[in-house]
């Protein structure tokens, strides 16, 4: 058999790279059909709402993780950054200071400041990686450990309970019957997908992940792009942390974001973004997160214990990585 010409191989590669995303979509449709046929009460608005609400924070964080992985990096600190954001917000609007106790000032500040703080910690991750040439998995491991400790120190390790309708609209509010957090998730997915597909920044992210040396020679500001993607995932992690505490009416630095880094990475991989970088599919990440969510729901609905769900999730990730290896040119 003669070897395919370079031009023909280049024409085939895009089809191969899209195969996993289409496969993930087919798997999601099959999963939904299975539940529709065999899971009682699946086709109800309540079930749909519960699953969408549970997957929202995973998607929000995973969108930022997609950008990071597209540069060839990884971020293990997202769960800890959620905890920092979730710990800081109640300290602001529950403060005894007259200025901060005002709903017109305290609540907006309790939303903006934790998100920006988490973004700054993300920027710190990017600085460590670019300034000292530390491997991303090691650099972000610093805040994976220290970040949750910071959140625990901020709250003295205590559960913070609160009731504030304006703040809790983030997690409990509805617009035209749709959970507000779901609308936030959709807006973030659309915006990120547009950025990655249509902007110079998106092309720079993919170029760095594809071949960093070539990207540097072509004049792409490598360090600034890496700072940006780690800051973005930090901002989104802070937002996710606020949504969690808004739903629970409490903030627990010991639990917020626990294991989120694994869920986010799993959603990215299952959705079709290669861990080696140079490729990103935001819509695929959304599909991957939904697959993981509905797999867990399906197993639970049919009486299968959580431990088995973890094994199944691991199997899904292994399958996704195997497909990526086969699709690699």
JOWO-V336443 format. One record per residue. N is the residue number from 1. PSI is psi as a letter, one per 30 degrees, with the letter a starting at -180 (999 if undefined). OMEGA is omega as a letter, one per 40 degrees, with the letter a starting at -180 (NA if undefined). D_LAST is the distance of its C-alpha to the last C-alpha in Angstrom with 2 decimals. Layout:
n=(N,N)
psi=(PSI,PSI)
omega=(OMEGA,OMEGA)
d_last=(D_LAST,D_LAST)
This chain:
n=(1,2,3,4,5,6,7,8,9,10,11,12,13,14,15,16,17,18,19,20,21,22,23,24,25,26,27,28,29,30,31,32,33,34,35,36,37,38,39,40,41,42,43,44,45,46,47,48,49,50,51,52,53,54,55,56,57,58,59,60,61,62,63,64,65,66,67,68,69,70,71,72,73,74,75,76,77,78,79,80,81,82,83,84,85,86,87,88,89,90,91,92,93,94,95,96,97,98,99,100,101,102,103,104,105,106,107,108,109,110,111,112,113,114,115,116,117,118,119,120,121,122,123,124,125,126,127,128,129,130,131,132,133,134,135,136,137,138,139,140,141,142,143,144,145,146,147,148,149,150,151,152,153,154,155,156,157,158,159,160,161,162,163,164,165,166,167,168,169,170,171,172,173,174,175,176,177,178,179,180,181,182,183,184,185,186,187,188,189,190,191,192,193,194,195,196,197,198,199,200,201,202,203,204,205,206,207,208,209,210,211,212,213,214,215,216,217,218,219,220,221,222,223,224,225,226,227,228,229,230,231,232,233,234,235,236,237,238,239,240,241,242,243,244,245,246,247,248,249,250,251,252,253,254,255,256,257,258,259,260,261,262,263,264,265,266,267,268,269,270,271,272,273,274,275,276,277,278,279,280,281,282,283,284,285,286,287,288,289,290,291,292,293,294,295,296,297,298,299,300,301,302,303,304,305,306,307,308,309,310,311,312,313,314,315,316,317,318,319,320,321,322,323,324,325,326,327,328,329)
psi=(k,k,k,k,l,e,e,e,e,e,f,e,e,e,e,e,f,f,e,e,e,e,e,e,e,e,e,e,e,e,e,e,e,e,e,e,e,f,j,k,g,e,h,l,e,e,e,e,e,e,e,e,e,f,f,e,e,e,e,e,e,f,e,e,e,e,e,e,e,f,f,g,a,l,j,f,g,e,e,e,e,e,e,e,e,f,e,e,e,e,f,e,f,g,l,f,k,e,e,f,f,k,e,f,e,e,e,e,e,f,e,e,e,e,e,e,e,e,e,e,e,e,e,e,e,e,e,e,e,e,e,g,h,k,k,e,e,e,e,f,f,e,f,e,e,e,e,e,e,e,e,e,e,e,g,g,g,l,k,j,l,l,j,j,e,e,e,f,f,e,f,f,l,k,j,h,f,k,k,e,e,e,e,e,e,e,e,e,e,e,e,e,e,e,e,f,e,f,l,e,e,e,e,e,e,e,e,e,e,e,j,e,e,e,e,e,f,f,g,k,i,e,e,e,e,e,e,e,e,e,e,e,f,e,e,e,e,e,e,e,e,e,e,e,f,e,e,f,g,l,k,j,f,f,f,k,g,k,g,e,e,e,e,e,e,e,e,e,e,e,f,g,k,k,f,f,l,g,k,k,j,e,e,e,e,e,e,e,e,e,e,e,e,f,e,e,e,e,e,e,f,g,g,k,l,e,e,e,e,e,e,e,e,e,e,e,e,e,e,e,e,e,e,e,e,e,f,k,999)
omega=(a,a,i,i,i,a,i,i,i,i,a,a,i,i,i,a,i,a,a,i,i,i,i,i,i,i,i,i,i,i,i,i,i,i,i,a,a,a,a,i,i,a,i,i,a,i,i,a,a,a,i,i,a,a,a,a,i,a,a,i,a,i,i,i,i,i,i,a,i,i,a,a,i,i,i,a,a,i,i,i,i,a,i,i,a,i,a,a,a,i,a,a,i,a,i,i,a,a,a,i,i,a,a,a,a,a,i,i,i,i,a,a,i,i,i,i,i,i,i,i,i,i,i,i,a,i,i,a,a,a,a,i,i,i,a,a,i,a,a,i,i,a,i,i,a,a,i,i,i,i,i,i,a,a,a,i,a,i,i,i,a,i,a,a,a,i,a,i,i,a,a,a,i,i,a,i,a,i,a,a,i,i,i,i,a,i,a,i,a,a,a,i,i,a,a,a,a,a,i,i,i,i,i,i,a,i,i,i,a,a,a,a,i,i,i,i,i,i,i,i,a,a,a,i,i,i,a,a,i,i,a,a,i,i,a,i,i,i,i,i,i,i,a,a,i,i,a,a,i,i,i,a,i,a,a,i,a,a,a,a,i,i,a,i,i,i,a,a,a,a,i,i,a,i,i,i,i,a,i,i,a,i,i,i,i,i,i,i,i,i,a,a,a,i,i,i,a,a,i,a,a,i,i,a,a,a,i,i,i,i,i,i,i,i,i,i,i,i,i,i,i,i,i,i,i,a,a,a,NA)
d_last=(18.14,17.12,13.67,12.38,13.41,11.43,13.04,12.14,8.38,8.91,11.12,8.97,6.34,9.54,10.72,8.08,8.64,12.26,12.51,13.58,16.16,17.60,17.73,19.54,21.91,22.67,23.39,25.67,27.53,28.04,29.35,31.72,32.97,33.68,35.69,37.48,38.64,39.36,39.89,43.40,43.86,40.17,40.79,43.00,42.78,43.64,40.65,38.33,39.92,39.72,36.01,35.20,37.44,35.89,32.31,33.21,33.15,29.86,28.23,30.00,28.86,25.29,24.96,25.76,23.54,20.55,21.33,21.78,18.55,16.72,18.23,16.96,20.43,22.34,25.96,28.16,31.33,31.10,33.53,36.01,35.85,36.69,39.64,40.83,40.79,42.48,45.11,45.97,46.62,49.66,51.18,51.39,52.85,55.01,56.41,60.19,59.97,61.59,59.01,56.03,57.89,58.13,55.68,55.11,53.90,52.97,50.52,48.46,48.44,47.39,44.31,43.39,44.22,42.19,39.08,39.56,40.32,37.09,35.28,37.06,36.00,32.38,33.05,34.45,31.20,29.40,32.20,31.95,28.24,28.64,32.15,31.87,28.15,28.29,25.21,24.98,25.50,28.68,29.92,29.78,31.29,34.43,35.04,33.82,36.92,39.27,38.55,39.98,42.86,43.56,43.69,46.04,48.28,48.50,49.85,51.64,49.50,51.46,50.45,51.13,52.39,53.13,53.88,53.05,52.38,51.04,48.43,47.59,46.77,43.26,42.79,45.57,46.16,45.44,45.16,46.16,45.63,42.04,41.55,41.31,38.53,36.39,37.07,36.04,32.75,32.08,33.04,30.70,27.70,28.56,29.19,26.04,23.88,25.72,25.36,21.58,21.23,24.23,25.30,24.72,24.63,21.73,19.70,20.86,19.76,16.13,16.39,17.86,15.25,12.41,14.47,18.08,19.48,18.43,19.72,22.95,23.45,23.10,25.96,24.49,27.00,24.78,27.68,29.05,25.83,25.43,29.12,28.73,25.99,27.94,31.13,29.74,28.75,32.20,33.97,32.33,33.16,36.74,36.95,35.69,38.35,41.03,40.09,40.37,43.83,44.96,44.30,45.98,48.90,48.41,46.33,45.56,43.69,43.16,41.18,39.57,35.79,35.86,32.41,30.97,28.25,26.87,27.23,25.53,22.50,22.35,22.57,19.73,17.34,18.58,18.27,14.51,14.43,12.10,14.48,12.54,13.51,12.50,12.61,15.86,17.46,21.19,22.06,19.53,21.33,24.59,23.48,22.34,25.73,27.58,25.98,27.06,30.45,31.17,30.13,32.66,35.21,34.84,35.38,38.31,39.86,39.87,41.50,38.62,39.11,37.01,36.01,34.23,32.48,31.02,29.73,28.16,26.53,25.05,23.77,22.10,20.31,19.17,17.90,15.99,14.34,13.58,11.97,9.79,8.73,8.13,6.23,3.79,0.00)
